[in-house]
Amino acid sequence: MRGTLLKLALAGALALSMTAPGLARHWNSGDTAALITGLAIGGIAASAASHDHYYQDQYIPPPPVYRSAAPFSPARGIICYPRQLACYANDGSFAPKWTNRVF
């Protein structure tokens, strides 16, 4: 990161030094803000391009595909729905133990 910022600073200084003397003007606070903003955006872009994204290594596979999408009952009073990957009791309440056990 330090090398990238140094390169950006040198590029900015080189660009400023290559201006024609007739185009030279006084430096004001707007120029300073633009330079700092440009360096910050360039640093962020260089940092994002150079770092590996950690979340690519933490791949979570999708749930298994069930051949039958029809609801089934693994026990009396419990109905499981494969498309929802959830089980419910006959009264309509969610059954977390059966959901974890089946899916």
N, C-alpha and C positions, 0 to 999 in steps of 0.2 A: 504494500500500500504506500509506503514511504517513497519508493522509486517511482510509482505512478504519479504521485503528487508533485514530485520534483520535475518530472517530465512535463506535466501540465503547466507548472509555473514557468519553466524555461520556454515552453512554446508561447505562452502569453507574453513573456518579456521580449521574445524574438519578434512576435507580431507587432508589438508596440514600437520596437526599435526600427522596424522597416517602414514606418510611415514617412512620407516625404516631409521635408522641413516646412514647406508651404502649408501643409495640412495640419501642422502641429497646433495644438490649442492647450488651454489650461485644463488641468486635471480638477474635476469636481467630485462631490460626494456621490452623484449618480454613477459616475464611471467606477468608483470604488465598489459600490453596491453591485454593479453589473459584473465586475471582475470576480468578486467574492462568490456571487451566485453561480457564475460560470464554472469556477473552480469546484464549488460544492457539487454541482450536477455532474461534472466530469469525474470527480472522485467517486461519487455514488455509482455511476455507470461503470467505471473501471473496477470497482470493488465487486459489483454484482456479476460482472463478466468473468472475474478471475476466481471466484470462490465456488466450490462445489456446493450444491444445495443438499443439505442433510436429509431433507424429507424424501429424497429419491431412494435412499437406502432403507427406509422404513415402509416398504410396500406392504399393504394389507390386502390379501387376496379377497375377491368377492365371495359371498356365501355360496355354498354348493347349490347347484341347480337340481331341483327335485323333479323327477319325471311326472309325478302326479300332482296336479295343482288342486285336486279335490280335497276338501276338508276331511280330516279323519279323527278318530277318537282313540287315544292311547290308553285311556282308563275311563271308568264310569264317571260321568259328570264333567269331563274335560273334552274340549273340541280344539284341534290344532288346525291352523290355516297356513299351508306352505308358502303361499304368495306373500303373506304378511310376515312370515317367520315368527308367528306368535300363537300362543295357546290361551284359551279362555275357559272359564268355568261356565256351567249352564246358566248361571244368573247374569252372565255378561261381564263379570269382573276378570281382569287380567290374571293369568296364572304364571308368575315368573319362574317358579320351580320347574313346571312342566315345559315351559319355553326353553329354559336352559338345558334341560335333559334331552329334549327332542331335537332342538336346533343348535 
